[in-house]
Amino acid sequence: MKALILSLSLLLLTSACGWHLRGSLNPPLDIERIYVASTEEHTELLRELERSLASQDIAIVARNENPEYILALGDETTRRRTVGIGADTLASAYSLTLMVRYQILTADNIPLGEQEQARVTRTYDATDSTGLEREEEILKGEMRIELVQQMMRRAYILLQDNNGADGETTQ
């Protein structure tokens, strides 16, 4: 009985403090169709964006299919620099930065805000050279998820502001 009470108390405390699962986003965006304008095609970033939008039941449509909003997406940029040197004068740690510029527009090409930049930086140990390339690719995948989450959170805020400015009720 004490274990049950303790478990329920801990559950109540974690829900009351605003705790949420890692990677969880704001409530779903209140849109059904979006057009993604991108200079690149079939990239890992676009695939991650498609997965995120699909999880919120938002369809990526062509420009001529009456999208509600447009996401103008720039090229993904990667920067890698050495941040640590070992005793053998070889790189012992790297910093990896992934960034993308984007802007959200209405279907009439009216910007909902300034052009934004999502950016994620991580460092990783390079002392063990076995699997270093694989580690970097896994890290980039995780970073792309974070880039998309940043864009989705910003889109949520911009769309809520836009709905409030138009006089519509927000949920």
C-alpha positions as CSV (number, residue, x, y, z in Angstrom):
1,M,0.0,0.0,0.0
2,K,2.9,2.4,0.8
3,A,4.5,1.7,-2.5
4,L,1.3,2.5,-4.3
5,I,0.9,5.8,-2.5
6,L,4.5,6.7,-3.1
7,S,4.2,5.9,-6.8
8,L,1.0,7.9,-7.2
9,S,2.7,10.8,-5.3
10,L,5.7,10.8,-7.6
11,L,3.4,10.6,-10.6
12,L,1.5,13.6,-9.3
13,L,4.6,15.6,-8.6
14,T,6.2,15.0,-12.0
15,S,3.0,16.0,-13.8
16,A,2.4,19.1,-11.7
17,C,5.9,20.5,-12.2
18,G,5.6,20.6,-16.0
19,W,7.9,17.6,-16.6
20,H,7.5,16.0,-20.0
21,L,9.3,13.4,-22.0
22,R,12.4,14.3,-23.9
23,G,11.6,15.4,-27.4
24,S,7.9,16.2,-26.7
25,L,6.6,19.3,-28.4
26,N,3.9,21.8,-28.0
27,P,0.3,20.8,-28.8
28,P,-0.2,19.8,-32.4
29,L,-0.3,22.6,-35.0
30,D,-3.8,23.5,-36.1
31,I,-3.2,23.0,-39.8
32,E,-3.8,20.2,-42.2
33,R,-1.7,21.0,-45.3
34,I,1.7,22.6,-45.7
35,Y,4.0,23.2,-48.7
36,V,7.7,22.8,-48.0
37,A,9.8,24.9,-50.4
38,S,13.3,23.6,-50.4
39,T,16.3,23.9,-52.7
40,E,17.4,20.4,-51.7
41,E,15.4,17.2,-52.3
42,H,15.5,13.8,-50.5
43,T,17.7,14.9,-47.6
44,E,17.7,13.4,-44.1
45,L,16.4,16.8,-42.7
46,L,13.4,16.7,-45.1
47,R,12.7,13.1,-44.1
48,E,12.8,14.0,-40.4
49,L,10.5,17.0,-41.1
50,E,8.1,14.7,-42.9
51,R,8.0,12.3,-40.0
52,S,7.4,15.1,-37.5
53,L,4.6,16.6,-39.6
54,A,3.0,13.2,-40.2
55,S,3.0,12.5,-36.5
56,Q,0.8,15.6,-36.1
57,D,-1.4,14.6,-39.1
58,I,-0.1,17.4,-41.3
59,A,0.2,16.6,-45.0
60,I,3.0,17.9,-47.1
61,V,1.4,19.0,-50.3
62,A,2.4,20.5,-53.6
63,R,2.2,24.3,-54.1
64,N,-0.9,23.9,-56.4
65,E,-2.8,21.8,-53.8
66,N,-3.9,24.8,-51.7
67,P,-1.6,24.6,-48.7
68,E,-2.5,26.6,-45.6
69,Y,1.1,27.6,-45.0
70,I,4.5,27.5,-46.7
71,L,7.7,26.5,-45.0
72,A,10.6,28.0,-47.0
73,L,13.6,25.8,-46.0
74,G,17.2,26.7,-46.7
75,D,20.1,24.3,-47.1
76,E,21.4,22.4,-44.1
77,T,24.8,23.6,-43.1
78,T,27.3,21.5,-41.2
79,R,30.4,22.9,-39.4
80,R,33.0,20.7,-37.8
81,R,35.9,22.0,-35.8
82,T,38.6,20.6,-33.5
83,V,38.0,21.6,-29.9
84,G,40.7,19.4,-28.2
85,I,44.1,18.2,-29.0
86,G,45.6,15.2,-27.4
87,A,49.2,14.6,-26.2
88,D,50.0,13.1,-29.5
89,T,49.0,16.4,-31.3
90,L,46.0,14.6,-32.9
91,A,42.4,15.8,-32.5
92,S,40.8,14.5,-29.4
93,A,37.5,16.2,-29.6
94,Y,35.3,17.8,-32.2
95,S,32.5,20.3,-32.2
96,L,29.7,19.7,-34.7
97,T,27.2,22.4,-35.6
98,L,24.1,21.8,-37.8
99,M,22.0,24.7,-38.8
100,V,19.2,25.6,-41.3
101,R,17.5,28.8,-42.2
102,Y,13.8,28.8,-42.6
103,Q,10.7,31.0,-42.8
104,I,7.0,30.4,-42.4
105,L,4.6,32.1,-44.8
106,T,0.9,32.1,-45.4
107,A,-0.5,30.6,-48.5
108,D,-0.4,34.1,-50.0
109,N,3.4,34.3,-49.5
110,I,3.0,36.7,-46.5
111,P,5.8,36.1,-44.0
112,L,4.6,35.3,-40.4
113,G,7.9,36.6,-39.0
114,E,11.5,37.1,-39.9
115,Q,13.7,34.5,-41.4
116,E,14.8,32.2,-38.5
117,Q,17.8,29.9,-38.0
118,A,17.6,26.6,-36.1
119,R,21.0,25.6,-34.8
120,V,22.3,22.6,-32.8
121,T,25.9,22.2,-31.6
122,R,27.4,19.1,-30.0
123,T,30.9,17.9,-29.1
124,Y,32.2,14.4,-29.3
125,D,35.3,12.5,-28.3
126,A,37.6,11.6,-31.1
127,T,40.3,9.7,-29.1
128,D,38.9,6.3,-30.2
129,S,39.1,6.4,-34.0
130,T,37.1,3.1,-34.5
131,G,33.6,4.0,-35.5
132,L,34.2,7.7,-35.5
133,E,32.4,8.3,-38.8
134,R,29.5,6.2,-37.6
135,E,29.3,8.1,-34.3
136,E,29.3,11.4,-36.2
137,E,26.4,10.2,-38.5
138,I,24.4,9.0,-35.4
139,L,25.0,12.4,-33.8
140,K,23.9,14.3,-36.9
141,G,20.7,12.2,-37.0
142,E,19.9,13.2,-33.4
143,M,20.8,16.8,-34.2
144,R,18.4,16.9,-37.2
145,I,15.6,15.7,-34.9
146,E,16.4,18.7,-32.6
147,L,16.5,21.1,-35.6
148,V,13.0,20.0,-36.7
149,Q,11.7,20.3,-33.1
150,Q,13.1,23.8,-32.9
151,M,11.3,24.7,-36.2
152,M,8.0,23.0,-35.0
153,R,8.1,24.9,-31.7
154,R,8.7,28.2,-33.5
155,A,5.9,27.4,-36.0
156,Y,3.5,26.7,-33.1
157,I,4.2,30.1,-31.6
158,L,4.0,32.0,-35.0
159,L,0.7,30.2,-35.9
160,Q,-0.8,30.9,-32.5
161,D,0.2,34.6,-32.9
162,N,-1.2,34.7,-36.4
163,N,-4.5,33.1,-35.4
164,G,-4.8,35.6,-32.5
165,A,-4.0,38.5,-34.9
166,D,-6.7,37.4,-37.4
167,G,-9.3,37.4,-34.7
168,E,-9.7,33.6,-34.7
169,T,-9.9,31.7,-31.5
170,T,-6.8,29.7,-30.5
171,Q,-7.0,26.4,-28.9
